[in-house]
Amino acid sequence: MQSSQILGITVASDFSVTDHVQELTTKSAQTLYALRVLRAHGLSDAVLQVYRSVVVARLLYAAIAWHGFCKATDRQRINSLFTRAKRCGYCAPDIPTFEEL
């Protein structure tokens, strides 16, 4: 299946954005891991709020354009990142879901 990168968003020939969501969730999981390592080495919890400014911004970039092409499994993958970040304390517990953002 052919795919194109348009303004940083990977769109397949069938207008699926599953590859894009896969890339986003992989990068975001890597960032979560890096934050966990930094916390283990003494980084304060106040600085860990970088999650919202980096990861959430990455997930929401042009989301209005590609959200309609997401499958339910894609949305679940993104929401599971928010759940994991809440559980680890990297973001506020009242952060809305991907659909609400």
OpenMM code with the backbone's topology and positions (N, CA, C; nanometers):
from openmm import Vec3, app, unit

residues = "MET GLN SER SER GLN ILE LEU GLY ILE THR VAL ALA SER ASP PHE SER VAL THR ASP HIS VAL GLN GLU LEU THR THR LYS SER ALA GLN THR LEU TYR ALA LEU ARG VAL LEU ARG ALA HIS GLY LEU SER ASP ALA VAL LEU GLN VAL TYR ARG SER VAL VAL VAL ALA ARG LEU LEU TYR ALA ALA ILE ALA TRP HIS GLY PHE CYS LYS ALA THR ASP ARG GLN ARG ILE ASN SER LEU PHE THR ARG ALA LYS ARG CYS GLY TYR CYS ALA PRO ASP ILE PRO THR PHE GLU GLU LEU".split()
positions = [
    Vec3(0.0846, -0.1167, 0.0000),
    Vec3(0.0000, 0.0000, 0.0000),
    Vec3(0.0901, 0.1242, 0.0000),
    Vec3(0.0585, 0.2172, -0.0838),
    Vec3(0.1337, 0.3412, -0.0957),
    Vec3(0.0935, 0.4371, 0.0157),
    Vec3(0.1876, 0.5184, 0.0578),
    Vec3(0.1558, 0.6222, 0.1543),
    Vec3(0.2329, 0.7482, 0.1189),
    Vec3(0.1778, 0.8598, 0.1607),
    Vec3(0.2395, 0.9902, 0.1353),
    Vec3(0.2513, 1.0661, 0.2662),
    Vec3(0.3539, 1.1483, 0.2725),
    Vec3(0.3726, 1.2338, 0.3891),
    Vec3(0.3329, 1.3749, 0.3477),
    Vec3(0.2293, 1.4264, 0.4131),
    Vec3(0.1778, 1.5584, 0.3814),
    Vec3(0.1833, 1.6430, 0.5083),
    Vec3(0.2701, 1.7428, 0.5089),
    Vec3(0.2882, 1.8309, 0.6246),
    Vec3(0.3151, 1.7517, 0.7533),
    Vec3(0.3916, 1.6452, 0.7403),
    Vec3(0.4283, 1.5657, 0.8567),
    Vec3(0.3282, 1.4591, 0.8949),
    Vec3(0.2240, 1.4433, 0.8179),
    Vec3(0.1202, 1.3437, 0.8467),
    Vec3(0.1278, 1.2357, 0.7399),
    Vec3(0.1426, 1.1113, 0.7821),
    Vec3(0.1505, 0.9994, 0.6890),
    Vec3(0.0098, 0.9508, 0.6578),
    Vec3(-0.0263, 0.9572, 0.5305),
    Vec3(-0.1592, 0.9164, 0.4855),
    Vec3(-0.1421, 0.8052, 0.3830),
    Vec3(-0.2091, 0.6927, 0.4063),
    Vec3(-0.2030, 0.5799, 0.3136),
    Vec3(-0.2930, 0.6067, 0.1939),
    Vec3(-0.2786, 0.5256, 0.0919),
    Vec3(-0.3567, 0.5449, -0.0304),
    Vec3(-0.5066, 0.5265, -0.0066),
    Vec3(-0.5430, 0.4539, 0.0991),
    Vec3(-0.6846, 0.4378, 0.1327),
    Vec3(-0.7290, 0.5402, 0.2381),
    Vec3(-0.6500, 0.6457, 0.2550),
    Vec3(-0.6741, 0.7545, 0.3503),
    Vec3(-0.6697, 0.7085, 0.4958),
    Vec3(-0.6060, 0.5989, 0.5213),
    Vec3(-0.5871, 0.5525, 0.6575),
    Vec3(-0.4688, 0.6263, 0.7188),
    Vec3(-0.4794, 0.6579, 0.8459),
    Vec3(-0.3696, 0.7251, 0.9162),
    Vec3(-0.3084, 0.6334, 1.0218),
    Vec3(-0.3282, 0.5041, 1.0061),
    Vec3(-0.2760, 0.4074, 1.1022),
    Vec3(-0.1240, 0.4152, 1.1117),
    Vec3(-0.0563, 0.4320, 0.9998),
    Vec3(0.0900, 0.4447, 1.0034),
    Vec3(0.1315, 0.5697, 1.0798),
    Vec3(0.0569, 0.6770, 1.0620),
    Vec3(0.0862, 0.8012, 1.1326),
    Vec3(0.0677, 0.7835, 1.2837),
    Vec3(-0.0414, 0.7198, 1.3217),
    Vec3(-0.0680, 0.6950, 1.4638),
    Vec3(0.0382, 0.6025, 1.5214),
    Vec3(0.0801, 0.5030, 1.4456),
    Vec3(0.1864, 0.4127, 1.4905),
    Vec3(0.3140, 0.4903, 1.5185),
    Vec3(0.3487, 0.5797, 1.4283),
    Vec3(0.4698, 0.6612, 1.4458),
    Vec3(0.4563, 0.7536, 1.5672),
    Vec3(0.3405, 0.8158, 1.5821),
    Vec3(0.3176, 0.9049, 1.6961),
    Vec3(0.3270, 0.8308, 1.8287),
    Vec3(0.2617, 0.7162, 1.8366),
    Vec3(0.2620, 0.6423, 1.9630),
    Vec3(0.4001, 0.5873, 1.9947),
    Vec3(0.4757, 0.5496, 1.8942),
    Vec3(0.6116, 0.5007, 1.9170),
    Vec3(0.6994, 0.6128, 1.9716),
    Vec3(0.6952, 0.7288, 1.9087),
    Vec3(0.7752, 0.8425, 1.9554),
    Vec3(0.7327, 0.8855, 2.0953),
    Vec3(0.6034, 0.8847, 2.1210),
    Vec3(0.5542, 0.9257, 2.2519),
    Vec3(0.5936, 0.8258, 2.3603),
    Vec3(0.5905, 0.6973, 2.3283),
    Vec3(0.6337, 0.5959, 2.4244),
    Vec3(0.7827, 0.6097, 2.4539),
    Vec3(0.8606, 0.6448, 2.3531),
    Vec3(1.0034, 0.6678, 2.3750),
    Vec3(1.0257, 0.7881, 2.4658),
    Vec3(0.9454, 0.8916, 2.4489),
    Vec3(0.9562, 1.0086, 2.5356),
    Vec3(0.9182, 0.9730, 2.6782),
    Vec3(0.8132, 0.8912, 2.6955),
    Vec3(0.7751, 0.8462, 2.8296),
    Vec3(0.8883, 0.7694, 2.8956),
    Vec3(0.9546, 0.6861, 2.8199),
    Vec3(1.0669, 0.6095, 2.8736),
    Vec3(1.1806, 0.7036, 2.9155),
    Vec3(1.2099, 0.8025, 2.8319),
    Vec3(1.3157, 0.8982, 2.8642),
    Vec3(1.2817, 0.9754, 2.9915),
    Vec3(1.1562, 1.0147, 3.0076),
    Vec3(1.1147, 1.0841, 3.1289),
    Vec3(1.1277, 0.9937, 3.2517),
    Vec3(1.0962, 0.8673, 3.2348),
    Vec3(1.1094, 0.7724, 3.3458),
    Vec3(1.2553, 0.7583, 3.3876),
    Vec3(1.3448, 0.7523, 3.2907),
    Vec3(1.4878, 0.7429, 3.3213),
    Vec3(1.5360, 0.8700, 3.3905),
    Vec3(1.4930, 0.9861, 3.3393),
    Vec3(1.5325, 1.1120, 3.4008),
    Vec3(1.4797, 1.1236, 3.5439),
    Vec3(1.3586, 1.0776, 3.5673),
    Vec3(1.3028, 1.0797, 3.7023),
    Vec3(1.3838, 0.9888, 3.7944),
    Vec3(1.4249, 0.8749, 3.7453),
    Vec3(1.5052, 0.7826, 3.8253),
    Vec3(1.6405, 0.8423, 3.8617),
    Vec3(1.6880, 0.9349, 3.7804),
    Vec3(1.8160, 0.9998, 3.8064),
    Vec3(1.8008, 1.1324, 3.8800),
    Vec3(1.6806, 1.1594, 3.9318),
    Vec3(1.6629, 1.2741, 4.0195),
    Vec3(1.5953, 1.3958, 3.9613),
    Vec3(1.5404, 1.3881, 3.8423),
    Vec3(1.4695, 1.5025, 3.7850),
    Vec3(1.3438, 1.5293, 3.8666),
    Vec3(1.3181, 1.6546, 3.8987),
    Vec3(1.2032, 1.6873, 3.9829),
    Vec3(1.0723, 1.6654, 3.9073),
    Vec3(0.9674, 1.6436, 3.9861),
    Vec3(0.8360, 1.6198, 3.9257),
    Vec3(0.7823, 1.7432, 3.8548),
    Vec3(0.8197, 1.8611, 3.9003),
    Vec3(0.7716, 1.9838, 3.8358),
    Vec3(0.8219, 1.9935, 3.6922),
    Vec3(0.9441, 1.9488, 3.6683),
    Vec3(1.0000, 1.9549, 3.5339),
    Vec3(0.9363, 1.8489, 3.4441),
    Vec3(0.8830, 1.7451, 3.5039),
    Vec3(0.8233, 1.6385, 3.4249),
    Vec3(0.6950, 1.6817, 3.3545),
    Vec3(0.6440, 1.7988, 3.3845),
    Vec3(0.5250, 1.8474, 3.3160),
    Vec3(0.5547, 1.8797, 3.1700),
    Vec3(0.6784, 1.8583, 3.1289),
    Vec3(0.7169, 1.8750, 2.9892),
    Vec3(0.6352, 1.7798, 2.9009),
    Vec3(0.5797, 1.6766, 2.9618),
    Vec3(0.4979, 1.5803, 2.8868),
    Vec3(0.3892, 1.6516, 2.8092),
    Vec3(0.3197, 1.7405, 2.8767),
    Vec3(0.2077, 1.8072, 2.8109),
    Vec3(0.2547, 1.8955, 2.6960),
    Vec3(0.3650, 1.9636, 2.7151),
    Vec3(0.4096, 2.0546, 2.6101),
    Vec3(0.4748, 1.9820, 2.4930),
    Vec3(0.5298, 1.8635, 2.5158),
    Vec3(0.5971, 1.7920, 2.4069),
    Vec3(0.5069, 1.6846, 2.3477),
    Vec3(0.4650, 1.5902, 2.4287),
    Vec3(0.3911, 1.4746, 2.3776),
    Vec3(0.2503, 1.5119, 2.3336),
    Vec3(0.1788, 1.5846, 2.4164),
    Vec3(0.0417, 1.6208, 2.3791),
    Vec3(0.0425, 1.7094, 2.2553),
    Vec3(0.1380, 1.8010, 2.2481),
    Vec3(0.1468, 1.8867, 2.1289),
    Vec3(0.1752, 1.8025, 2.0048),
    Vec3(0.2621, 1.7022, 2.0182),
    Vec3(0.2931, 1.6142, 1.9047),
    Vec3(0.1685, 1.5377, 1.8609),
    Vec3(0.0912, 1.4892, 1.9579),
    Vec3(-0.0286, 1.4117, 1.9245),
    Vec3(-0.1370, 1.4981, 1.8619),
    Vec3(-0.1434, 1.6228, 1.9021),
    Vec3(-0.2508, 1.7091, 1.8532),
    Vec3(-0.2154, 1.7853, 1.7264),
    Vec3(-0.0895, 1.7761, 1.6809),
    Vec3(-0.0498, 1.8479, 1.5608),
    Vec3(-0.1368, 1.8054, 1.4429),
    Vec3(-0.2100, 1.8984, 1.3897),
    Vec3(-0.2984, 1.8783, 1.2743),
    Vec3(-0.4015, 1.7682, 1.2971),
    Vec3(-0.4358, 1.7422, 1.4223),
    Vec3(-0.5312, 1.6355, 1.4531),
    Vec3(-0.6684, 1.6626, 1.3927),
    Vec3(-0.7016, 1.7871, 1.3778),
    Vec3(-0.8308, 1.8202, 1.3163),
    Vec3(-0.8379, 1.7641, 1.1748),
    Vec3(-0.7259, 1.7638, 1.1055),
    Vec3(-0.7234, 1.7168, 0.9666),
    Vec3(-0.7277, 1.5650, 0.9573),
    Vec3(-0.6599, 1.4940, 1.0487),
    Vec3(-0.6503, 1.3492, 1.0332),
    Vec3(-0.7364, 1.2697, 1.1304),
    Vec3(-0.7977, 1.3351, 1.2289),
    Vec3(-0.8766, 1.2627, 1.3288),
    Vec3(-0.9926, 1.1855, 1.2662),
    Vec3(-1.0543, 1.2406, 1.1664),
    Vec3(-1.1681, 1.1750, 1.1026),
    Vec3(-1.1318, 1.0462, 1.0303),
    Vec3(-1.0053, 1.0283, 0.9967),
    Vec3(-0.9601, 0.9087, 0.9270),
    Vec3(-0.9084, 0.8010, 1.0225),
    Vec3(-0.9121, 0.8306, 1.1527),
    Vec3(-0.8645, 0.7333, 1.2533),
    Vec3(-0.9649, 0.6204, 1.2702),
    Vec3(-0.9117, 0.5034, 1.2927),
    Vec3(-0.9946, 0.3899, 1.3299),
    Vec3(-1.0085, 0.3893, 1.4809),
    Vec3(-1.1020, 0.3131, 1.5326),
    Vec3(-1.1226, 0.3053, 1.6775),
    Vec3(-0.9977, 0.2528, 1.7477),
    Vec3(-0.9270, 0.1604, 1.6854),
    Vec3(-0.8052, 0.1070, 1.7475),
    Vec3(-0.6962, 0.2141, 1.7547),
    Vec3(-0.6930, 0.3040, 1.6546),
    Vec3(-0.5957, 0.4134, 1.6561),
    Vec3(-0.6245, 0.5082, 1.7725),
    Vec3(-0.7508, 0.5426, 1.7895),
    Vec3(-0.7887, 0.6313, 1.9000),
    Vec3(-0.7579, 0.5668, 2.0345),
    Vec3(-0.7804, 0.4372, 2.0446),
    Vec3(-0.7528, 0.3655, 2.1690),
    Vec3(-0.6033, 0.3680, 2.2003),
    Vec3(-0.5195, 0.3530, 2.0999),
    Vec3(-0.3737, 0.3579, 2.1211),
    Vec3(-0.3316, 0.4929, 2.1756),
    Vec3(-0.3878, 0.5993, 2.1207),
    Vec3(-0.3532, 0.7334, 2.1669),
    Vec3(-0.4039, 0.7554, 2.3091),
    Vec3(-0.5268, 0.7149, 2.3359),
    Vec3(-0.5813, 0.7306, 2.4706),
    Vec3(-0.5058, 0.6470, 2.5731),
    Vec3(-0.4514, 0.5338, 2.5315),
    Vec3(-0.3738, 0.4525, 2.6254),
    Vec3(-0.2446, 0.5229, 2.6655),
    Vec3(-0.1897, 0.6063, 2.5762),
    Vec3(-0.0733, 0.6876, 2.6125),
    Vec3(-0.1086, 0.7867, 2.7227),
    Vec3(-0.2254, 0.8501, 2.7107),
    Vec3(-0.2700, 0.9424, 2.8144),
    Vec3(-0.2905, 0.8694, 2.9467),
    Vec3(-0.3480, 0.7511, 2.9410),
    Vec3(-0.3703, 0.6728, 3.0622),
    Vec3(-0.2375, 0.6369, 3.1289),
    Vec3(-0.1408, 0.5953, 3.0498),
    Vec3(-0.0097, 0.5591, 3.1035),
    Vec3(0.0600, 0.6806, 3.1645),
    Vec3(0.0482, 0.7958, 3.0990),
    Vec3(0.1097, 0.9179, 3.1509),
    Vec3(0.0446, 0.9612, 3.2821),
    Vec3(-0.0864, 0.9458, 3.2926),
    Vec3(-0.1554, 0.9776, 3.4186),
    Vec3(-0.1076, 0.8856, 3.5300),
    Vec3(-0.0991, 0.7581, 3.4986),
    Vec3(-0.0581, 0.6592, 3.5984),
    Vec3(0.0838, 0.6854, 3.6478),
    Vec3(0.1715, 0.7301, 3.5584),
    Vec3(0.3110, 0.7579, 3.5951),
    Vec3(0.3288, 0.8962, 3.6574),
    Vec3(0.2265, 0.9808, 3.6492),
    Vec3(0.2341, 1.1133, 3.7085),
    Vec3(0.3002, 1.2178, 3.6202),
    Vec3(0.3035, 1.1963, 3.4899),
    Vec3(0.3663, 1.2906, 3.3992),
    Vec3(0.2721, 1.4011, 3.3542),
    Vec3(0.1460, 1.3855, 3.3805),
    Vec3(0.0495, 1.4889, 3.3446),
    Vec3(-0.0610, 1.4906, 3.4495),
    Vec3(-0.1415, 1.5925, 3.4435),
    Vec3(-0.2500, 1.6069, 3.5403),
    Vec3(-0.3495, 1.4927, 3.5253),
    Vec3(-0.4048, 1.4456, 3.6369),
    Vec3(-0.5003, 1.3346, 3.6291),
    Vec3(-0.6309, 1.3706, 3.5591),
    Vec3(-0.6577, 1.4992, 3.5431),
    Vec3(-0.7824, 1.5406, 3.4797),
    Vec3(-0.7647, 1.5790, 3.3328),
    Vec3(-0.6540, 1.5377, 3.2718),
    Vec3(-0.6329, 1.5676, 3.1300),
    Vec3(-0.7415, 1.4968, 3.0484),
    Vec3(-0.8027, 1.5675, 2.9540),
    Vec3(-0.9105, 1.5069, 2.8755),
    Vec3(-0.8599, 1.3986, 2.7810),
    Vec3(-0.9514, 1.3231, 2.7261),
    Vec3(-0.9158, 1.2209, 2.6289),
    Vec3(-0.8768, 1.2864, 2.4971),
    Vec3(-0.8264, 1.2063, 2.4061),
    Vec3(-0.7839, 1.2558, 2.2751),
    Vec3(-0.9004, 1.3211, 2.2011),
    Vec3(-1.0177, 1.2597, 2.2062),
    Vec3(-1.1335, 1.3154, 2.1363),
    Vec3(-1.1740, 1.4501, 2.1945),
    Vec3(-1.1642, 1.4643, 2.3277),
    Vec3(-1.2019, 1.5899, 2.3919),
    Vec3(-1.1003, 1.7006, 2.3623),
    Vec3(-0.9728, 1.6644, 2.3486),
    Vec3(-0.8717, 1.7649, 2.3169),
    Vec3(-0.8891, 1.8111, 2.1738),
] * unit.nanometer
topology = app.Topology()
chain = topology.addChain("A")
for resn in residues:
    res = topology.addResidue(resn, chain)
    for name in ("N", "CA", "C"):
        topology.addAtom(name, app.Element.getBySymbol(name[0]), res)
